[in-house]
Amino acid sequence: MEKIRVGIAWCEQNFGATFGENVPGAVAVTAKTYDELMIEIPETLRFHVEGMINDGDAVPEWLRNGEYEFDYHLDAAAPKRLL
C-alpha cells in the first residue's frame, strides 16, 4: 500500500491541501472547513486520476487501482483553525 503525503495548510480564508511528489501532476484542493477538505481530498484525487487516464498520461498502477492511503501533515496554522 502506497502512502500519499497530504500537506494541509490554513490559507487566510480556506483550508488548502496538496499531494506529495508520488502523485504525478500538480493538484491543489481548497475548502472553507476542515471537514469539507477531508471530503474533497479523496474526491479530487479520483477526479485527477480519471483525467490523467482519459488524457493517456502515465499513471502508476497503485494509483490507478486505489491502492494507497493518505498521510496527513498539518502546518502550524491549520490546527488553530480546528478549535
KEDRENPA-447846 format. One record per residue: x, y, z of N, C-alpha, C in turn. Coordinates in Angstrom, 1 decimal. Layout:
<nodes>
{{X Y Z} {X Y Z} {X Y Z}}
...
</nodes>
This chain:
<nodes>
{{0.9 -1.2 0.0} {0.0 0.0 0.0} {0.9 1.2 0.0}}
{{0.7 2.1 -1.0} {1.5 3.3 -1.1} {0.9 4.4 -0.2}}
{{1.7 5.2 0.4} {1.2 6.4 1.2} {1.4 7.6 0.4}}
{{0.3 8.4 0.4} {0.3 9.7 -0.3} {0.4 10.8 0.8}}
{{1.5 11.6 0.8} {1.6 12.7 1.8} {0.6 13.8 1.3}}
{{-0.2 14.3 2.3} {-1.1 15.4 2.0} {-0.7 16.5 3.0}}
{{-0.2 17.6 2.4} {0.1 18.8 3.2} {-1.1 19.6 3.3}}
{{-1.5 20.0 4.6} {-2.7 20.8 4.8} {-2.3 22.1 5.5}}
{{-2.8 23.2 4.9} {-2.4 24.5 5.4} {-3.7 25.4 5.6}}
{{-3.6 26.3 6.4} {-4.6 27.4 6.5} {-4.2 28.5 5.6}}
{{-5.0 28.9 4.6} {-4.6 29.8 3.6} {-5.5 31.1 3.7}}
{{-5.4 31.8 4.8} {-6.1 33.0 5.1} {-7.6 32.9 5.2}}
{{-8.3 32.3 4.3} {-9.8 32.1 4.4} {-10.2 30.7 4.2}}
{{-9.3 29.8 3.8} {-9.7 28.4 3.4} {-8.6 27.5 3.9}}
{{-9.0 26.2 4.1} {-8.0 25.2 4.2} {-7.6 24.8 2.8}}
{{-6.3 24.5 2.7} {-5.8 24.0 1.4} {-5.0 22.8 1.6}}
{{-4.9 21.9 0.5} {-4.2 20.7 0.6} {-3.5 20.5 -0.7}}
{{-2.3 19.9 -0.6} {-1.5 19.4 -1.8} {-1.1 18.0 -1.6}}
{{-0.9 17.3 -2.7} {-0.4 15.9 -2.6} {1.1 15.8 -2.8}}
{{1.7 14.8 -2.2} {3.1 14.6 -2.3} {3.6 14.3 -3.7}}
{{4.9 14.2 -3.8} {5.6 14.0 -5.0} {5.3 12.7 -5.7}}
{{4.8 11.7 -5.0} {4.5 10.4 -5.7} {3.2 10.5 -6.5}}
{{2.5 11.6 -6.4} {1.3 11.8 -7.2} {1.7 12.7 -8.4}}
{{1.6 12.1 -9.7} {2.0 12.9 -10.8} {1.1 14.1 -11.0}}
{{1.6 15.2 -11.5} {0.8 16.4 -11.8} {0.7 17.3 -10.6}}
{{0.2 18.5 -10.8} {0.0 19.4 -9.7} {-1.5 19.4 -9.3}}
{{-1.7 19.2 -8.1} {-3.1 19.1 -7.6} {-3.2 20.0 -6.3}}
{{-4.2 20.9 -6.3} {-4.5 21.6 -5.1} {-5.9 21.5 -4.8}}
{{-6.2 21.4 -3.5} {-7.6 21.3 -3.0} {-7.9 22.4 -2.0}}
{{-9.0 23.0 -2.1} {-9.4 24.0 -1.0} {-10.8 23.8 -0.6}}
{{-11.1 24.2 0.7} {-12.4 24.1 1.3} {-12.5 25.1 2.4}}
{{-13.7 25.6 2.7} {-13.9 26.5 3.8} {-13.7 25.9 5.2}}
{{-14.0 24.6 5.3} {-13.8 24.0 6.6} {-12.9 22.7 6.5}}
{{-12.4 22.3 7.6} {-11.5 21.1 7.6} {-12.3 19.9 7.2}}
{{-13.6 19.8 7.7} {-14.4 18.6 7.4} {-14.7 18.6 5.9}}
{{-15.0 19.7 5.3} {-15.2 19.7 3.8} {-13.9 19.3 3.1}}
{{-12.8 19.8 3.6} {-11.5 19.4 3.0} {-11.3 17.9 3.0}}
{{-11.6 17.3 4.1} {-11.4 15.8 4.2} {-12.3 15.0 3.2}}
{{-13.4 15.6 2.9} {-14.3 15.0 1.8} {-13.7 15.3 0.4}}
{{-13.2 16.5 0.2} {-12.7 16.9 -1.1} {-11.4 16.2 -1.5}}
{{-10.6 15.9 -0.5} {-9.3 15.3 -0.8} {-9.4 14.0 -1.6}}
{{-10.1 13.0 -1.2} {-10.2 11.7 -2.0} {-11.0 12.0 -3.3}}
{{-12.0 12.8 -3.3} {-12.8 13.1 -4.5} {-11.9 13.7 -5.5}}
{{-11.1 14.7 -5.1} {-10.3 15.4 -6.1} {-9.2 14.5 -6.6}}
{{-8.6 13.6 -5.8} {-7.6 12.7 -6.3} {-8.2 11.8 -7.3}}
{{-9.4 11.2 -7.1} {-10.1 10.3 -8.0} {-10.3 11.1 -9.4}}
{{-10.8 12.3 -9.3} {-11.1 13.1 -10.5} {-9.8 13.3 -11.2}}
{{-8.7 13.6 -10.5} {-7.4 13.9 -11.2} {-6.9 12.6 -11.9}}
{{-7.0 11.5 -11.2} {-6.5 10.2 -11.8} {-7.4 9.9 -13.0}}
{{-8.7 10.0 -13.0} {-9.5 9.8 -14.1} {-9.1 10.7 -15.3}}
{{-8.9 11.9 -15.0} {-8.4 12.8 -16.1} {-7.1 12.4 -16.7}}
{{-6.2 12.0 -15.9} {-4.9 11.5 -16.4} {-5.1 10.3 -17.3}}
{{-5.9 9.4 -16.8} {-6.2 8.2 -17.6} {-6.8 8.5 -19.0}}
{{-7.8 9.4 -18.9} {-8.5 9.8 -20.1} {-7.6 10.6 -21.1}}
{{-6.6 11.3 -20.6} {-5.6 12.0 -21.4} {-4.5 11.1 -21.9}}
{{-4.5 9.9 -21.5} {-3.4 9.0 -21.9} {-2.1 9.1 -21.1}}
{{-2.1 9.8 -20.0} {-0.9 10.0 -19.2} {-0.5 8.8 -18.5}}
{{0.7 8.7 -18.2} {1.2 7.5 -17.4} {0.7 7.7 -15.9}}
{{0.1 6.7 -15.4} {-0.5 6.7 -14.1} {0.1 5.4 -13.4}}
{{0.8 5.6 -12.2} {1.2 4.4 -11.5} {0.1 3.4 -11.3}}
{{0.4 2.1 -11.4} {-0.7 1.1 -11.2} {-1.3 1.2 -9.8}}
{{-0.5 1.5 -8.8} {-1.1 1.6 -7.4} {-2.1 2.7 -7.3}}
{{-1.8 3.8 -8.0} {-2.7 5.0 -8.0} {-3.9 4.7 -8.8}}
{{-3.7 4.1 -10.0} {-4.9 3.7 -10.8} {-5.8 2.8 -10.1}}
{{-5.3 1.9 -9.3} {-6.1 0.9 -8.6} {-6.6 1.3 -7.2}}
{{-6.2 2.5 -6.8} {-6.7 2.9 -5.5} {-6.0 2.3 -4.3}}
{{-4.8 1.8 -4.6} {-4.0 1.0 -3.5} {-3.1 2.0 -2.8}}
{{-3.7 2.9 -2.1} {-3.0 4.0 -1.4} {-3.8 4.4 -0.1}}
{{-3.1 5.1 0.8} {-3.7 5.7 1.9} {-3.1 7.0 2.1}}
{{-3.8 7.9 2.7} {-3.3 9.3 2.9} {-2.6 9.4 4.2}}
{{-1.5 10.2 4.2} {-0.7 10.5 5.3} {-0.7 12.0 5.5}}
{{-1.6 12.5 6.4} {-1.9 13.9 6.6} {-0.8 14.6 7.4}}
{{-0.4 15.8 7.0} {0.5 16.7 7.7} {0.0 18.1 7.7}}
{{-0.3 18.6 8.9} {-0.9 19.9 9.1} {0.2 20.9 9.4}}
{{0.2 22.1 8.7} {1.2 23.1 9.0} {0.8 23.7 10.4}}
{{1.6 24.6 10.8} {1.5 25.2 12.2} {0.2 26.0 12.4}}
{{-0.3 26.6 11.4} {-1.5 27.5 11.5} {-2.8 26.6 11.4}}
{{-2.8 25.5 10.7} {-4.0 24.8 10.5} {-4.7 24.3 11.8}}
{{-4.0 23.7 12.7} {-4.6 23.2 13.9} {-5.4 24.3 14.7}}
{{-4.9 25.5 14.7} {-5.5 26.6 15.4} {-6.9 26.9 14.8}}
{{-7.1 26.6 13.5} {-8.4 26.8 12.9} {-9.4 25.7 13.2}}
{{-8.9 24.6 13.7} {-9.8 23.5 14.1} {-10.4 23.7 15.4}}
{{-10.0 24.6 16.2} {-10.5 24.8 17.6} {-11.8 25.6 17.5}}
</nodes>
